Amino acid sequence: MTAEPLIAVRGVHKRFPVRRSALDWLLRREVLAVQALAGVDLDINRGETLGVVGESGCGKSTLARCLVRLLEPDEGLIRFDGKPTDDRSREGRRRFHRRVQITFQDPYSALNPRMTVRQVLAEALAVHRMRPASGFPSRIAELLDLVRLPQDAADRLPHAFSGGQRQRIGIARALAVEPDVLVADELVSALDVSVQAQVINLLLDLQGRLGLTVVFVAHDLRLVRHISHRVAVMYLGRVVEVGPTEALFSGPVHPYTVALLAAAPDLNPRRRTTRAATLGELPSPLAIPPGCPYQTRCPFVFDRCRTERPVLTEHTPGHAAACHRPA
Amino acid sequence: MTGLQVRNLTTLFDTPRGQAHAVDGVDLDVAPGEVLGLVGESGSGKSVTLRSILRLIRPPGRVTGQVAWQGRDLMALGPAALRQVRGGEIAMIFQEPMSALNPVLTVRAQIEESLRAHTTLDRAGRRRRAAELLDRVGMPDATRRLDDYPHQFSGGMRQRVMIAIALASEPKLLLADEPTTALDVTIQDQILKLLLDLRDSMGMSVLFVTHDLGVVAATCDRVAVMYAGRVVEMADVLDLFDAPRHPYTRGLLGSVPRGGAERTLLTSVEGTPPSLTALPPGCAFAPRCGWATEDCRSAVPPMEVFARGHAVACIHHQRVAA
């Protein structure tokens, strides 16, 4: 892939300082901070679906929010369509948000309970001046059709809808401004399996029809494998492996990816195992060890892992992992 | 009779919108040493079934039916006898350990409380046993962590604490209500393997409630699929995954992506589950079912045993399988 990526993330850091008590201040204790992102490098290509997986606390949602500029990185740079996304003017931000949209995990808190679906969609259209107000009703009808909601949904309030329908409203709101990129942060994790499948099918269909670039952030490996062209695995604020979906799932390189894939329960009861795939738990994000972040749980750890942080290195074209172990 | 037999278990709740049939005539058997999975989507009645078995449903909820445990009728037990069974021979673990544990008591106090209620150990014996139990469930540095409070543990470690409390009475049946749903996949894997190991070493039965078919495949011997308060299919785990007979079970299995068919449409189940206060007449799945006929809408289909250990509540199951 020689073409310029649509979004290029370079060395992005994001810290969230922990609130200090008066005693901490008096004793001049060090200011602790959660390292949510600790140097993320990632390319997102035009028209692809990039899956971002990892366990809770790995920074995948923080990354999603940085991508759509709901959060600004502390360090590093995100380039969108070749230009840095650091224009902080009102107009600059609005132009950016028109092209990059997000949907959220919790369909119950992502919609204003006092706004009808029509008001929600009309607001998005008005803020971004998508068309004259006289064109709103037909566009709203079109959007409802796009996400397969009945036309009479427009004048109802969010409480009248099920979780799956609310996620469709969230998708319709994001698509109202005809974005290039849709960041789907745990789009279906709050939904029942049978409803998940409906929303996943909708997303696949919309992507084909609208040529969307999708960043699919999720913890469900089966879903990510199903929907993504490429997958990035995150651990403690870093991308530890990235590659084409099939290459990554059939030949994972990083020991963490290997463990994560083995831990996901297989749908075939004949392939049941009796030994746990990993030992131990995630270290505290307040005190990430120096060197490789996975060293505390890795079965292959050696001296170099404890002192030197491994960088993403390509194993085969497009498939890179951050591990010192020789391939 | 050994093990657990549940017959015609029905749980009703009065709601402002009418009577909700949360559990509607459920029959289940759990043999000694067996892991029975109870799988379904939210609102299918799987958790209420579990709570009804131990009579944890409070008025105005009403539970009827028979629950026999080792030949004794749990529905007829007095309060004192019921207390001995609860947390004694039958223990329960929950989805959210933080709300099931007492936040102001140390882990030691909570394990020893169960030991005091259900064993004859003296003070020194209880102290020793509490450390053993915490060690048994895979807590690193168990002795030192006994005097910590629940908030000092991670989610996975809290779930281990809850399992240690449940094991204190050496139960013969463990009721597990989505014990790994709130956990990350690597920690879920550790907890599931721990439960299977405990089942083997203690000869315990487990009634395992989950919505995750992967968890079912990884842990259960037999599976009951629930929909709108009723069991619609019951089978050995291999049969269920190889040859599901109920259209809902097939839809559920088709909704989960499998390797090898990336970026294709999933066979989703259209529509949403019915409201429990307004169940459709006849088969509750009929409005979402591609096989439904007039007969499905007139009478609730009974469970039909058509092969050894495989029963299904669908009048069209032969056609569905073909």
Interface residues (C-beta under 8 A of the other chain):
Chain A: T49 E55 S56 S162 G164 D192 V193 S194 V195 Q196 A197 Q198 I200 N201 L204 D205 H219 L221 R222 L223 R225 H226 I227 H229 T245 E246 F249 A259 L260 A262 A263 A264 P265 D266 L267 N268 P269 R270 R272 T273 T274 R275 A276 A277 T278 L279 G280 E281 L282
Chain B: E41 S42 P140 S154 G156 M157 D184 V185 T186 I187 Q188 D189 Q190 L192 K193 L194 L196 D197 H211 D212 L213 G214 V215 V216 A217 A218 T219 C220 V237 L238 F241 G251 L252 L253 G254 S255 V256 P257 R258 G259 A261 E262 R263 L265 L266 T267 S268 V269 E270 T272 P273
